Amino acid sequence: AIVKDAEAYLTEWLDYNLLALEFENVYLYDNSDNFDLETWYNNTRSHPVYSRVHIEHKSGKYLDDEEIYVQNWAYTDCIMRFGQGYRRDKNSKYEEVWKDSPQHDYMVLIDFDEYIVFQQEEDQDSDQQQGTDKYKLATTTPATRINTIHDLLNTYLVPYGGALSINWVLMGTANKTLYSPLPVLKRFQYREDAKPHSTVKTIVKSNDFVSSRNPHAVKLVKDKQVHDTLYPGNVAKLSPKGASNSNRPDAVVLLYHYRYMSDKEYFNRRCFRGEADENEEKGSACLEGKGKATTNEKFIARPGEVFDDKAWKFLTSKVSKYQVYDSDEWQDLTR
């Protein structure tokens, strides 16, 4: 992930990925000007959980003077070094084999406001799941319940190689107007629509990876394809840029994108500070007129329409320390 001004959300996101989903490691690229996470990184090298987090510092929107977005560069750099095992020289060339590389077989390209959420409920029938009626998507549920990232990969990516796409779900503000020091997954439990968004993010087999096409898609070696979870081995119906999948499978897993959070958080991140994956023109568009995030239709923060607490229930079931936030002592009084 590439992160910027994410300190308030980082611990929860790391706990979800390392403890709930059971990832082996997390690699972060700190996009701040002054390496804001450096002290945190140095102080966690002996931590039982957070020592599995590696942080690189890379500021700016573009790679040096080249017209390459830092986010695309970071995704490629991460897989080349920590997946394929190459060492980067001073000219950013990947030539020398790095004998100490962890060489992870599979890597997930997501950011701190995105959460992988399994869709099968505890009481759901184990024979078959039916997707959103409008799309008439049906998929056979694996014999073993998917409860970790390893379960997902073993069913939908390991046998086929290439990459696996997961469709977004856009999570709304839940009518929250201000920041509150409560977990993101507790505060925001309304999605914009019952159906998934067409936009995807990607999990890739490291040895099949060539480069990052954009923040949503990858270029693969010849004869390898991008799959989805419509059924094991199904090939995704990708857009020309690879950033969306019109199949929109929703019965197995979705990527919950907490794009807005509260109104003020969204305005500050999107319109005032800017984001690591956004250009300056988008940020300045928010400041037109009265300086509100609603001056441009694409920047309107929406509250969400469909209640969905799957992500929160999964986190609390796997990481017990978060259960305290369900008590009456922890209430969000900011709205």
Secondary structure, DSSP 8 states (H G I E B T S, - for coil): -EESS-HHHHHHHHHIIIIIS--S-EEEEE-STT-TTHHHHHHTTT-TTGGGEEEEE--SSBSTTSS-BHHHHHHHHHIIIIIS-EEE-TTS-EEEE-TT----SEEEE--TTEEEEE---TTS-SSEEE--TTTT-EEE--SS---SHHHHHHHHTTTT-SEEEEEEEEB--TT--S--SS-HHHH--EES-SS--SBEEEEEEGGGEEEEEETTEEEE-TT--EE-SSSTT-B--B-TTSSBBTT---SSEEEEE---SSHHHHIIIIIII--TTS-HHHHHHTTSTTT-TTSSGGG-----SEE--HHHHHHHHH-GGGGGGGSTT------
